[in-house]
Protein backbone atom coordinates (compact mmCIF):
# COMPACT_ATOMS: atom_id res chain seq x y z
CA UNK A 1 0.00 0.00 0.00
CA UNK A 2 1.12 3.55 -0.77
CA UNK A 3 1.81 5.78 2.27
CA UNK A 4 -0.62 8.68 2.70
CA UNK A 5 -0.32 12.09 4.33
CA UNK A 6 -2.47 13.19 7.23
CA UNK A 7 -4.18 15.81 5.04
CA UNK A 8 -5.38 13.09 2.65
CA UNK A 9 -6.74 10.98 5.51
CA UNK A 10 -8.45 14.00 7.03
CA UNK A 11 -10.17 14.71 3.72
CA UNK A 12 -11.45 11.12 3.64
CA UNK A 13 -13.05 11.50 7.08
CA UNK A 14 -14.71 14.90 6.68
CA UNK A 15 -18.11 13.34 7.39
CA UNK A 16 -16.93 12.75 10.95
CA UNK A 17 -17.27 15.60 13.44
CA UNK A 18 -13.69 15.06 14.60
CA UNK A 19 -11.61 13.54 11.74
CA UNK A 20 -8.49 13.76 13.90
CA UNK A 21 -10.07 11.50 16.52
CA UNK A 22 -11.14 8.98 13.85
CA UNK A 23 -7.57 8.78 12.52
CA UNK A 24 -6.22 8.33 16.05
CA UNK A 25 -8.78 5.59 16.68
CA UNK A 26 -7.77 3.70 13.53
CA UNK A 27 -4.13 3.98 14.56
CA UNK A 28 -4.88 2.67 18.04
CA UNK A 29 -6.73 -0.30 16.54
CA UNK A 30 -3.78 -1.07 14.30
CA UNK A 31 -5.72 -0.36 11.11
CA UNK A 32 -3.37 2.50 10.32
CA UNK A 33 0.38 2.41 10.91
CA UNK A 34 2.13 5.70 11.65
CA UNK A 35 5.37 5.95 9.65
CA UNK A 36 6.30 9.39 10.98
CA UNK A 37 4.42 12.48 12.09
CA UNK A 38 1.75 13.16 9.47
CA UNK A 39 2.34 10.02 7.37
CA UNK A 40 0.52 6.69 7.60
CA UNK A 41 0.04 3.43 5.74
CA UNK A 42 -2.90 1.02 5.89
CA UNK A 43 -2.12 -2.16 7.84
CA UNK A 44 -1.59 -5.30 5.70
CA UNK A 45 -4.30 -7.00 7.78
CA UNK A 46 -6.80 -4.45 6.45
CA UNK A 47 -5.48 -4.01 2.90
CA UNK A 48 -4.57 -7.65 2.32
CA UNK A 49 -1.34 -6.50 0.68
CA UNK A 50 2.23 -6.75 1.91
CA UNK A 51 4.04 -3.54 2.75
CA UNK A 52 6.97 -2.50 0.57
CA UNK A 53 9.81 -1.14 2.71
CA UNK A 54 11.37 0.25 -0.47
CA UNK A 55 8.25 2.27 -1.29
CA UNK A 56 7.97 3.44 2.32
CA UNK A 57 11.62 4.50 2.31
CA UNK A 58 11.06 6.64 -0.80
CA UNK A 59 8.06 8.36 0.79
CA UNK A 60 9.50 8.91 4.27
CA UNK A 61 12.24 11.27 3.13
CA UNK A 62 13.32 12.60 -0.20
CA UNK A 63 14.56 12.95 -2.72
CA UNK A 64 15.98 9.50 -2.03
CA UNK A 65 16.47 6.03 -3.45
CA UNK A 66 17.03 2.71 -1.66
CA UNK A 67 20.67 1.71 -1.83
CA UNK A 68 23.71 0.07 -0.23
CA UNK A 69 23.10 -3.26 1.55
CA UNK A 70 19.33 -2.81 1.26
CA UNK A 71 19.54 -2.69 -2.54
CA UNK A 72 22.03 -5.56 -2.73
CA UNK A 73 19.69 -7.67 -0.59
CA UNK A 74 16.73 -6.72 -2.81
CA UNK A 75 18.65 -8.03 -5.84
CA UNK A 76 19.62 -11.20 -3.97
CA UNK A 77 23.34 -10.36 -4.15
CA UNK A 78 24.03 -10.69 -0.41
CA UNK A 79 22.66 -13.46 1.84
CA UNK A 80 22.03 -11.58 5.09
CA UNK A 81 18.64 -10.17 6.01
CA UNK A 82 18.80 -6.37 6.21
CA UNK A 83 16.98 -4.78 9.16
CA UNK A 84 17.96 -1.16 8.53
CA UNK A 85 16.70 0.17 5.20
CA UNK A 86 19.48 2.37 3.86
CA UNK A 87 18.95 5.01 1.22
CA UNK A 88 20.96 7.75 -0.46
CA UNK A 89 19.54 11.27 -0.47
CA UNK A 90 20.39 14.59 -2.07
CA UNK A 91 19.15 16.17 1.15
CA UNK A 92 20.88 16.09 4.54
CA UNK A 93 21.37 12.77 6.33
CA UNK A 94 18.49 11.65 8.53
CA UNK A 95 17.17 8.59 10.42
CA UNK A 96 13.62 7.41 11.09
CA UNK A 97 12.38 4.50 13.15
CA UNK A 98 8.86 3.10 13.23
CA UNK A 99 7.12 -0.24 13.78
CA UNK A 100 8.07 -1.34 10.25
CA UNK A 101 11.84 -0.84 10.33
CA UNK A 102 14.66 1.61 10.89
CA UNK A 103 15.29 3.87 7.89
CA UNK A 104 18.65 5.53 7.36
CA UNK A 105 19.37 8.22 4.77
CA UNK A 106 22.95 9.04 3.75
CA UNK A 107 23.63 12.41 2.12
CA UNK A 108 25.51 12.47 -1.20
CA UNK A 109 26.20 15.38 -3.55
CA UNK A 110 23.70 16.13 -6.31
CA UNK A 111 25.96 15.29 -9.26
CA UNK A 112 26.70 11.88 -7.80
CA UNK A 113 23.13 11.30 -6.60
CA UNK A 114 21.56 11.13 -10.07
CA UNK A 115 23.79 8.30 -11.34
CA UNK A 116 22.50 4.72 -11.55
CA UNK A 117 18.96 5.11 -10.19
CA UNK A 118 16.45 2.45 -11.30
CA UNK A 119 12.66 2.75 -11.19
CA UNK A 120 10.97 -0.52 -10.24
CA UNK A 121 7.27 -1.14 -10.88
CA UNK A 122 5.57 -3.82 -8.78
CA UNK A 123 2.45 -5.58 -10.09
CA UNK A 124 1.48 -2.40 -11.96
CA UNK A 125 0.42 -0.97 -8.59
CA UNK A 126 3.30 1.19 -7.43
CA UNK A 127 6.85 2.21 -8.27
CA UNK A 128 9.89 3.01 -6.20
CA UNK A 129 13.45 4.19 -6.81
CA UNK A 130 16.40 1.94 -6.02
CA UNK A 131 20.10 1.97 -6.86
CA UNK A 132 21.39 -0.33 -9.56
CA UNK A 133 23.69 -3.02 -8.11
CA UNK A 134 26.71 -1.07 -9.33
CA UNK A 135 25.56 2.18 -7.74
CA UNK A 136 24.70 0.37 -4.49
CA UNK A 137 28.30 -0.87 -4.28
CA UNK A 138 29.65 2.62 -5.02
CA UNK A 139 27.33 4.09 -2.37
CA UNK A 140 28.66 1.69 0.27
CA UNK A 141 32.24 2.64 -0.56
CA UNK A 142 31.57 6.38 -0.78
CA UNK A 143 29.47 6.58 2.40
CA UNK A 144 31.46 4.28 4.72
CA UNK A 145 34.08 6.23 6.73
CA UNK A 146 37.70 5.02 6.49
CA UNK A 147 36.85 2.55 3.74
CA UNK A 148 39.81 3.12 1.44
CA UNK A 149 41.62 0.35 -0.42
CA UNK A 150 45.12 0.26 -1.87
CA UNK A 151 44.77 -2.79 -4.10
CA UNK A 152 42.28 -4.63 -6.26
CA UNK A 153 42.76 -7.70 -4.05
CA UNK A 154 41.76 -5.72 -0.95
CA UNK A 155 38.52 -4.67 -2.66
CA UNK A 156 37.83 -8.27 -3.63
CA UNK A 157 38.37 -9.51 -0.05
CA UNK A 158 36.05 -6.80 1.29
CA UNK A 159 33.27 -7.67 -1.16
CA UNK A 160 33.54 -11.43 -0.62
CA UNK A 161 34.27 -11.51 3.14
CA UNK A 162 32.64 -8.42 4.63
CA UNK A 163 29.66 -8.00 2.30
CA UNK A 164 29.51 -11.68 1.29
CA UNK A 165 28.62 -10.44 -2.18
CA UNK A 166 27.73 -12.91 -4.91
CA UNK A 167 30.65 -12.04 -7.20
CA UNK A 168 29.21 -14.09 -10.07
CA UNK A 169 27.09 -10.97 -10.70
CA UNK A 170 30.23 -9.06 -11.79
CA UNK A 171 29.85 -10.22 -15.38
CA UNK A 172 26.42 -8.61 -15.69
CA UNK A 173 27.28 -5.30 -14.04
CA UNK A 174 27.21 -2.06 -16.01
CA UNK A 175 30.73 -0.67 -15.68
CA UNK A 176 29.73 2.70 -17.15
CA UNK A 177 27.78 3.46 -13.97
CA UNK A 178 30.93 3.04 -11.88
CA UNK A 179 32.87 5.12 -14.41
CA UNK A 180 30.36 7.94 -13.93
CA UNK A 181 30.75 7.65 -10.14
CA UNK A 182 34.55 7.86 -10.49
CA UNK A 183 34.19 11.16 -12.36
CA UNK A 184 32.48 12.78 -9.36
CA UNK A 185 35.79 12.49 -7.52
CA UNK A 186 34.87 11.10 -4.09
CA UNK A 187 37.02 8.04 -3.15
CA UNK A 188 38.16 8.04 -6.76
CA UNK A 189 41.05 5.60 -6.26
CA UNK A 190 38.93 2.99 -4.48
CA UNK A 191 36.17 3.20 -7.08
CA UNK A 192 38.78 2.81 -9.84
CA UNK A 193 40.00 -0.37 -8.11
CA UNK A 194 36.40 -1.63 -8.01
CA UNK A 195 36.10 -0.90 -11.72
CA UNK A 196 39.31 -2.82 -12.46
CA UNK A 197 38.04 -5.76 -10.41
CA UNK A 198 34.80 -5.86 -12.40
CA UNK A 199 36.75 -5.61 -15.66
CA UNK A 200 38.95 -8.65 -15.02
Beta strands, then each sheet from edge to edge (+ up, - down):
strand 1: 4-5
strand 2: 32-36
strand 3: 39-42
strand 4: 64-66
strand 5: 84-89
strand 6: 94-97
strand 7: 102-107
strand 8: 117-122
strand 9: 126-131
sheet 1: 1+ 3- 2+
sheet 2: 4+ 5- 7- 6+
sheet 3: 8+ 9-
end
